[in-house]
């Protein structure tokens, strides 16, 4: 057995093999370069006695992109020309003949890596963003999906949040009780952070009171604003105030999704076109059951899709290359589809499907990306972000709905949010509130 020694030689002394059959795409060379940058040049290039590469053409190209002057090599001088040619092919081909991956163990390893370090560079391990999402995906039954949509009830006398409150969650999520048309709300919530996705469900400027029921017994009051009292121009102005701030606090190539009812699609599009650069698509959420109305009962909602400023539209679908085929027609359960006794119908009038929001996140964002929902409502965006390792920033005007989000997150993940005003957790503050009520009622 020949003893192998590592040398460091000038990169201009190394010669690529002119008949190298292995193709190294620019993306792969970039991955190799990133690996060398983070871990060091731990896998030397194999060269022959004349400095010609036997194995390591990709590493050689990566070293050039990093402007390295010297690289580690192992000089192989005992092989015949025929053996060198065989080894060049074998070194690449044999690695392709491996047994694949143990999916369960790989899921555990990558999950733990995501917990231990910043996930923004997780693709350094060689899997792309889409593959990472697939590896981390946890199969869910219909019952489990429905459970993710469950919204807990918050009694009026147990509301903790007050305007201005910020709740901090493990995992980086933050939500604020505030006005989503005010700059100070965004500044207090996000500081210098910028999001990769805006995913929200603004009020439709349609009356809720008397038109949208809870679960048959509960009648929802109107939203605090844009509940049918605005003219089209006033609604455009209202949306525009929020959209201007969304644009400011989002990255240039962030995607902007806004749900809207068919009756006010025109004001929505007008406001979007005033503040966002590119109209990407108009998606239709087709619900499993129709709602109220005559002569035609409404069974859909619309969702406008815009690119914030410039850059390439993010695309993690790739025409189904990775197994996810998507169109602009979305079929998901609506809030009236699971049954007559749902707490989410009782708690909030316009709950969005967790599965639908999850798919939107998977379409255009990566693990570790940030999502903004300025009309957080019952917290479906927050739950979906946690499930898929995104970070959610949320704004909600109504203190009761803020508490609903915090309580829902706790019940779904057993993670207690911290109220920054008091420094106490939600469960601590709720216990204090209930104790105070007992004293008052004694």
Residue pairs with C-beta under 8 A, 6 or more apart in sequence:
2 77
2 78
4 74
4 76
5 74
5 75
6 44
6 72
6 73
6 74
7 72
7 73
7 74
7 75
8 70
8 71
8 72
8 73
9 51
9 70
9 71
9 73
10 69
10 70
11 60
11 63
11 64
11 68
11 69
11 70
11 71
13 51
14 45
14 47
14 51
14 52
14 53
14 60
14 71
14 73
15 50
15 51
15 52
15 53
16 52
16 53
16 57
16 60
17 52
17 53
17 54
17 57
17 88
20 53
20 57
20 88
21 88
21 89
21 92
22 57
22 58
22 88
22 92
24 57
24 58
24 61
28 58
29 58
29 61
29 62
29 65
30 62
30 65
31 123
31 124
31 126
32 58
32 59
32 61
32 62
33 62
33 63
33 65
33 66
34 121
34 124
35 62
35 124
35 126
36 59
36 62
36 63
36 66
37 66
38 121
38 124
41 59
41 63
41 68
41 71
41 72
43 56
43 59
44 56
44 71
44 72
44 73
44 74
45 53
45 55
45 56
45 59
45 60
45 71
45 72
45 73
45 74
46 53
46 54
46 55
46 56
46 73
46 74
46 76
46 87
46 91
47 53
47 54
47 56
47 73
47 74
47 75
47 76
48 54
48 75
48 76
48 77
48 79
48 84
49 75
49 76
49 77
53 60
54 76
54 79
54 84
54 87
54 88
54 91
55 87
55 88
55 91
55 92
59 71
60 71
63 71
76 84
79 87
103 135
106 135
107 135
107 136
110 122
110 125
110 127
110 132
110 135
110 136
111 136
113 119
113 122
113 125
114 122
114 136
114 367
114 368
114 389
118 368
119 367
119 368
119 389
120 368
122 132
122 367
122 368
123 129
123 132
127 135
129 316
129 366
129 367
130 316
130 318
130 322
131 322
132 366
132 367
133 316
133 362
133 366
133 367
133 388
134 322
134 323
136 367
136 388
136 389
140 148
145 354
145 355
146 333
146 338
148 354
148 355
148 383
148 384
148 387
148 412
149 333
149 338
149 344
149 351
149 353
149 354
149 355
149 380
150 342
150 343
150 344
150 408
150 411
151 342
151 343
151 344
151 347
151 348
151 351
151 378
151 379
151 404
151 408
152 343
152 347
152 404
152 407
152 408
152 411
153 343
153 346
153 347
154 347
154 400
154 403
154 404
154 407
156 400
157 437
158 403
158 430
158 433
158 434
158 437
159 399
159 400
159 403
160 399
160 403
160 419
160 426
160 429
160 430
160 433
161 167
161 177
161 399
161 400
161 402
161 403
161 406
161 419
162 177
162 399
162 421
163 177
163 178
163 399
164 176
164 177
164 178
164 188
164 421
165 176
165 177
165 399
165 402
165 419
165 420
165 421
166 174
166 175
166 176
166 177
166 188
166 189
166 419
166 420
166 421
167 174
167 175
167 176
167 402
167 405
167 406
167 417
167 418
167 419
167 420
167 426
168 174
168 417
168 418
168 420
169 175
169 382
169 386
169 409
169 415
169 417
169 418
170 415
171 386
171 391
171 415
172 391
173 382
173 385
173 386
173 391
173 392
173 393
173 394
173 409
174 189
174 190
174 392
174 393
174 394
175 189
175 376
175 379
175 382
175 392
175 393
175 394
175 395
175 396
175 402
175 405
175 406
176 185
176 188
176 189
176 394
176 395
176 396
177 396
177 397
177 398
177 399
177 402
178 184
178 185
178 188
178 189
178 395
178 396
178 397
179 185
179 395
179 397
180 242
180 245
180 374
180 375
180 395
180 397
181 238
181 241
181 242
181 245
183 245
185 395
186 245
186 248
186 249
186 395
189 393
189 395
190 249
190 372
190 393
193 249
193 370
193 393
194 249
194 250
194 251
194 254
194 370
195 249
195 250
195 251
195 254
195 369
195 370
195 371
195 372
195 393
196 250
196 251
196 254
196 255
196 314
196 364
196 365
196 366
196 369
196 370
196 371
197 250
197 254
197 255
197 256
197 257
197 360
197 361
197 364
197 365
197 369
197 370
197 371
197 372
197 390
198 246
198 250
198 254
198 255
198 256
198 257
198 258
198 308
198 371
198 372
198 373
198 374
199 257
199 357
199 360
199 361
199 371
199 372
199 373
199 381
200 257
200 258
200 259
200 372
200 373
200 374
200 375
200 381
201 258
201 259
201 350
201 352
201 373
201 375
201 377
202 226
202 239
202 242
202 258
202 259
202 260
202 374
202 375
203 223
203 225
203 226
203 227
203 375
204 226
204 260
204 261
204 263
204 264
204 350
205 226
205 227
205 228
205 229
205 230
205 235
205 238
205 264
205 267
206 227
206 228
206 261
206 263
206 264
207 222
207 227
207 228
208 220
208 221
208 222
208 223
208 227
208 349
209 219
209 220
209 221
209 222
209 227
210 219
211 292
212 220
212 349
212 350
213 219
213 220
213 345
214 220
214 345
214 346
214 347
214 349
215 340
215 341
215 342
215 343
215 345
215 346
216 340
218 345
218 346
220 348
220 349
222 228
223 398
224 397
224 398
225 238
225 397
226 235
226 238
230 238
232 264
232 266
232 267
235 264
235 267
235 271
236 267
236 270
236 271
236 274
239 267
239 268
239 271
239 272
240 271
240 274
240 275
242 374
243 256
243 271
243 272
243 274
243 275
243 276
244 275
245 374
246 256
246 275
246 308
246 372
246 374
247 256
247 275
247 276
247 308
247 309
249 372
250 256
250 308
250 372
251 308
252 308
252 309
252 310
252 311
253 307
253 308
253 309
253 310
253 311
253 312
253 313
253 314
254 307
254 308
255 280
255 305
255 306
255 307
255 308
255 313
255 314
255 364
256 272
256 276
256 304
256 305
256 306
256 307
256 308
257 303
257 304
257 305
257 360
258 268
258 272
258 303
258 304
259 285
259 301
259 302
259 303
259 352
260 268
260 301
260 302
260 303
260 304
261 298
261 301
261 302
262 298
262 300
262 301
262 302
265 302
265 304
268 302
268 304
269 279
269 304
272 279
272 304
272 306
273 279
276 306
276 307
276 308
276 309
277 306
277 307
277 308
277 309
277 310
278 306
278 307
278 313
279 304
279 305
279 306
280 305
280 306
280 307
280 313
281 305
281 328
282 302
282 303
282 304
282 305
282 328
283 302
283 303
283 304
283 305
283 328
283 329
283 330
284 300
284 301
284 302
284 303
284 328
284 329
284 330
285 300
285 301
285 302
285 303
285 330
285 332
285 334
285 353
285 356
286 299
286 300
286 329
286 330
286 331
286 332
287 299
287 300
287 301
287 332
287 333
287 334
287 336
287 337
288 331
288 332
288 333
288 334
288 337
289 299
289 334
289 336
289 337
290 297
290 298
290 299
291 297
291 298
291 299
291 334
291 336
292 298
299 334
303 330
307 313
313 364
314 363
314 364
314 365
315 363
315 364
316 322
316 324
316 362
316 363
316 364
316 365
316 366
317 324
317 325
317 326
317 363
324 362
326 359
326 363
330 356
330 359
332 353
332 355
332 356
333 353
333 355
334 353
335 342
335 344
335 345
335 350
335 351
336 345
344 351
344 378
345 351
347 378
347 404
348 377
348 378
348 401
348 404
350 377
351 377
351 378
351 380
352 377
352 380
352 381
353 380
354 380
354 383
354 384
354 387
357 380
357 381
357 384
358 384
358 387
358 388
361 371
361 384
361 385
361 388
361 390
362 388
365 371
365 390
367 388
367 389
367 390
368 389
368 390
368 391
369 390
369 391
370 390
370 391
370 392
370 393
371 381
371 385
371 390
371 391
371 392
371 393
372 392
372 393
372 394
372 395
373 381
373 382
373 392
373 393
373 394
373 395
374 394
374 395
375 395
375 396
375 397
376 382
376 394
376 395
376 396
376 401
376 402
376 405
377 396
377 401
377 405
378 401
378 404
378 405
378 408
379 394
379 401
379 404
379 405
379 406
379 408
379 409
381 392
381 394
382 392
382 394
382 405
382 408
382 409
383 408
383 409
383 412
384 390
385 391
385 392
386 392
386 409
386 412
386 413
394 405
396 402
396 405
403 426
406 417
406 426
407 426
409 415
409 417
410 416
410 417
410 426
410 427
416 425
416 426
416 427
417 425
417 426
418 424
418 425
418 426
419 425
419 426
419 429
422 429
424 432
